[in-house]
Amino acid sequence: MKAARFDYARPGESGEAIALLARSEGVGKPVAGGQSLGPMMNMRLAQPELLVDLRAVAGQADCVEHADSVQLGAGVTHAQIEDGIAPDATRGLMPYVARGIAYRAVRTRGTLGGSLAHADGAADWINVMPLLDACCRVAGPQGDREVACVDWMQGTFTTVLAEDEILRAVRIPRLSASARWSYYKFNRKPGEFAEAIAAFIDDPERGVCRGVIGALDGPPHVIAQARLLLDELRASGLGPMGRAELLAAGLEAGSYEYRVHAVALSRAAQALDAGPGARSGDAS
C-alpha cells in the first residue's frame, strides 16, 4: 500500500515547526527519521494531512555534556549512539542497546526522539529512559517544559506530548564509575521488536538501584525496590516479590507473556552479577 496524500514542510527553526503543528489543528504530525511512522503511513494506520520534518530544525541533534548528566538532542540517531559519536553517560549501556535496534540501515535514520515520541512499548529507548531516570525536554507554544521519562508514555503509541509540541532533547544522568547495568531483550530473530525486556542498574555511589520490566501492552513497569528483588533472585530465583512485580506489570500469571518476562527478569539479574562494571545479556 501507499500512504494517503499529505502536505510536507521542512522548517529550520523549532518555533516554525511548533507553529505549523499548532495551525494544523491536530491533523499534522512531526517526523524525525520516519522509520516507524513511514511504515504505518504506508499501511494507512496513520494518515496525517501534514508532515512536519524536524531534521533541519536548528539544534535538534545537538548534544551538551554536564558534570552530572548528558543532554542528547532528540534528532540524534541510533547509529550515532551506537558508534560513540554521541556522548555516553551510561558506561556503555546506551551504545549496547543501540546496536540491538532493528538493522543498521534503520539505525542510521531512526532517532532517539522519534522512538520516544512513537511510544511503542516493545521498542528499546521507551524502556531504557525510565530505567536511567532521564527527562525529556519538550517545546511548545507555551515555552519549554521537562517531563520525567517515567511519566512520558501513557499507553501504546500515546505520550504526554501535545499535538503542537515537539521533543527537543533528553537529559540523562551520568552513571558513576562503579555502576553496573544489565539489559536482557528476548526476540525471536534479530531486527524484530522485543517480546520481553528486563534491565537493571546498580549504582551504589549514587545510591541508585532500579529495574524495569518492558515490552508490555502499556508503559514499562519500573521496579522501585530493585535491590530487594535482586536479593531474592540471587537467593532463590523467582519468588513472591518477583511474581508480584510481574503481576504489577500487567502480566497474567501463567501466560506465555508472564513466563517469558520471568525468564528475562532472571537473566537480567544474572547478567548484572556476572562481574564488575557494565554487564549485559540478550537473546534472539
N, C-alpha and C positions, 0 to 999 in steps of 0.2 A: 504494500500500500504506500501511498504518498501522503505527505502532510496536507492538511487543508490550507487554503490560501491565507497568507498573513502578510502584514507590513513589517518592515525591518528598519531599525535605527541603530546607529553605532556612535553614541555620544562620547565626547572626550573628557567630560567632567562629571563628577558624581552628582552635582546639583542638576545638571541637564538630564541625567538618567532618572533621577527621582521625579523631576517634573514630568517627563514623558510617561512614567508609570502612573503618576497621580492623575494626569489628564486622560489616561486610558480607561479610567473608572472600572478597573477590575478585569478588563479583557486583555491587558498587556502582561507580559511575563519577562523577567530578566533571564538572560542566558550567559553562561560563562564558557565552559568547554563544550557544552552541548552533548556530552557522552551519555547522559541519562535522559535529558529532555528530548533530544533528537529522535531516538527510537520510539519514545512514547508518542511524539507527534506523528511519526510515520505510521504508527498503528492507530492513530486518531484517539488515543486515550487522553491526550491533551490537545486542545485546539485553541491556543491563544490567537487573538486577532493582531497582536503586535508583539514582536520580539525586540527587546532592548539588549543589545550585545554589550557586555561590560568589559570586553577585553581591551578596549582602547581607553578606558577611564583612567585618568591620571592617578597614580598611587595605588591602584588596585592590587598590584603584585609586590608592593614594597615590603621589606622586612626590616624590623628595628630590634636590636638587641639591648636588653636592660640587665642590670646586675642580677635580678631575681626572676626574670621572665624573658621570653622572646615573643615578639608580635609578628605573625605571618600574615601578609596580605591575602585576602580571600581569593585573589587570582593566581596564587602560587599553585603550580601543577604538582600532581603526584610524582612525576618524574623528577622535578626539582628537589622534592623532599627525598626521594629515593637516592639521588645522585649526590646529596650533600651540598647542593647549590644553595638551598635554603638553610639557614642556621637551625641547629637541632638543640632543643632544651631538654631532651628526653633520654640522653645517653644511649641512643641507638634504637629506641622503641619506634619512633615515627618512621625512620628510614626502613626499618624491618617491615612494618605494616604496609608501607607504600609499595614495597617490592611484591607483595601478595595481592595487589589490587588488579583484577582483570588481566589485561595484556599490555605490553609496552606501548603499543600504538594508542591505546586508551589513556595510559598514564601520561603521555606527552601532551595531551589536550585537556583531560579531566582535571578539575581544580578542587582544592580543599574547600573553598566556599561553596562551589556548585554542589558538591556532595552533601555538605551540611544543609544547604537550602532545600535540596531534593528530599532529604529525610527518609531514605529507605532504611528500615530497621536492620536489614541484612548487610548493609554497607559497613565499611570499616571506620571512617572518621566519626560517624554519628555515635559509635560506641567508645572510641578511644578518647574523645574530648571530655566527656563526663568523668572518665577514669582519671584524666590528668587534672581535673578541676579547672579546665580552661574557661575563658569568657569570650563571647562574640561581641564585636563592636558593629553596631548597626547604624546606618544613616537614613534619615527620612525627612519629610517636610518640617518636622518639629525639632530637627537637630539630631545629634548623635546620642545613643544610649548603649549601655552594656547589658548583656544577658548572660547569666551563668549557663554554661553548656548543659548542666544537669537539668535546667528548665527549658532548654531550647526546643526539643522535639515534643509535640503534643499528641501525636498519633502518626500512623503511617502516611507519609507524604505531607505531613502537616507540622508547621513550626509556629513560633510566636511572631515570625516575620510578617509585617503588614503588607498589603498589596502595593503600597507606594514606598516601601523601604528596600534597601539593599544591604547585604552583608559586606562590610568593608575589610574586616580583619579579625583574627583570632589571637588572643593573648594566652600564652601557655607558660605556666610556672616552671622554673628550672628544677630538675631533679638534682639532688646532691650527689657527690662523688661516691657515696656508699649505697646509693639506691639500687634496688633490683627490680626487675619487671618480668612479667611473662604474658604472652599473648597466644592463645590457642584458638585456631579457627578450623572448623570442620566444614569442608565442601567436597562434593563427590569428584570433581576434577578441577584442575587449575583454571582460573578465569571465571568460575561461577561465583555467584553470591553465596554467602555462608548459610549453612543450616543451623550452626551453633557457634557462638563466640563466648569465650570466658577469658578474663585477664585480671592480673593483679599488679599493684605497685606497692613496694615496701621501702619506705624512705625514712629510716629511724632518725636521721639527723634533723629532718623537718617535722618529725612526729606524725608522719602520714603513712597509713596503711589502708588501701582502698581496693575494692574489687568491683567487677562489673560482669553481668550476665547479659549477652546481647544476641542479636539475630532473633528478635521476638516479634510478635504481631504489633507491638507498640513501642514506646520508648525503652531504651536499655534500663535494666534494673541495677542500680548502684548498691553495692554491699557495704553498708556503713560499718558493720562490725567485722571487717575482713580479717583482722588479726585473730579473733576468736574462732572464726571459721577455718582459717589456716591451721590453727592448733588442732581443731577437731579432725580435719582431713589428714594431718600428719599422724595423729594418734590412732585413728580407727577407720579412716576412709570416710565416705559419705555417711553422715549421721543425722540426728534430729535437726541440727542447725542448718546443715546443707540442704536437707529436704525442705525446710521452712523457707529458705531463700529461693529455691526453685519454684515453690508454690507462690511465693510473693511476686515472682517474676511473671505470673500468669500462666504457668505451665501445668497441664493436667497430669496428676500423679499416674504413673504407669504408661503414659502415652509415648509414642516414638520421640516426640519433641522433648519430653521430660527426660527420657533416658539419654538422648544424645547430648543434651545440655549438661546432664550429670557427669557424663564422661569428659566433656570439655572442661568442666569445673575442676574435676580431679586432676586432669592432666596439666592444667594451668598451674595448679598448686605444686605439682611435681616439678614442673619446669622452673618455678621460682626457687626451689630448693636445690637445683642442680649444681649450683656453685656461686661464687661471688660475682658481683657486677651484673650486667644485663644478661638475662636468660629468656629464652623464648621457646614456644612449641607450636607446631601446626600440623595439619593433616589434609590430605587431598586424595 
